[in-house]
Amino acid sequence: MAKLALLYGLRLLPSDELESVGEAEIVLKNGRKAAVTMHLIEGASETEIRKQLLQSLDAFFEFYPEI
């Protein structure tokens, strides 16, 4: 199996200030482009946000059981 790269970005903002969330573009060495879907997690506390983030990470790896 090839060496893998997990791409992610984090930014903490007040949720009532968000207008929209788009995709992040990736350019591969072969010139092709790919996109990373941005995910929004909202919560009232750090604990709540961390819990949702960890659940999201666990679910992501369930999509790729071969890893």
C-alpha positions as CSV (number, residue, x, y, z in Angstrom):
1,M,0.0,0.0,0.0
2,A,1.2,3.5,-0.8
3,K,2.2,6.0,1.9
4,L,-0.9,8.0,2.7
5,A,-1.5,11.7,3.5
6,L,-4.4,12.9,5.6
7,L,-5.3,16.5,4.8
8,Y,-7.2,18.6,7.2
9,G,-7.7,22.2,8.3
10,L,-9.2,23.6,11.5
11,R,-10.5,27.1,12.3
12,L,-12.6,28.0,15.4
13,L,-15.1,30.8,14.8
14,P,-18.3,32.0,16.3
15,S,-21.0,30.0,14.4
16,D,-23.3,32.9,14.0
17,E,-20.7,34.7,11.9
18,L,-20.5,31.9,9.2
19,E,-22.1,32.6,5.9
20,S,-21.0,29.6,3.9
21,V,-18.3,26.8,3.8
22,G,-16.8,25.7,0.5
23,E,-14.3,23.1,-0.6
24,A,-10.5,23.4,-0.5
25,E,-8.7,22.7,-3.8
26,I,-5.7,20.3,-4.0
27,V,-3.4,20.2,-7.0
28,L,-1.7,16.8,-7.5
29,K,1.8,16.4,-8.9
30,N,0.3,15.0,-12.2
31,G,-1.6,18.3,-12.6
32,R,-5.0,16.8,-11.7
33,K,-7.1,18.6,-9.2
34,A,-9.0,17.2,-6.2
35,A,-11.2,18.7,-3.5
36,V,-11.4,18.4,0.2
37,T,-14.9,18.7,1.6
38,M,-15.0,21.1,4.6
39,H,-17.0,19.9,7.5
40,L,-18.7,22.1,10.1
41,I,-18.9,21.0,13.7
42,E,-20.8,23.3,16.2
43,G,-21.0,23.0,19.9
44,A,-21.4,25.0,23.1
45,S,-18.1,23.8,24.7
46,E,-14.7,22.5,23.8
47,T,-15.6,19.1,25.1
48,E,-18.7,18.9,22.9
49,I,-16.7,19.9,19.8
50,R,-13.8,17.5,20.6
51,K,-16.3,14.6,21.0
52,Q,-17.9,15.3,17.6
53,L,-14.5,15.7,15.9
54,L,-13.3,12.4,17.2
55,Q,-16.5,10.7,16.1
56,S,-16.1,12.2,12.7
57,L,-12.5,11.0,12.5
58,D,-13.5,7.5,13.5
59,A,-16.2,7.4,10.9
60,F,-13.8,8.6,8.2
61,F,-11.5,5.7,8.7
62,E,-14.5,3.3,8.6
63,F,-14.8,4.3,5.0
64,Y,-11.4,2.8,4.3
65,P,-11.2,-0.5,6.2
66,E,-8.2,-1.6,4.1
67,I,-6.0,1.0,5.9
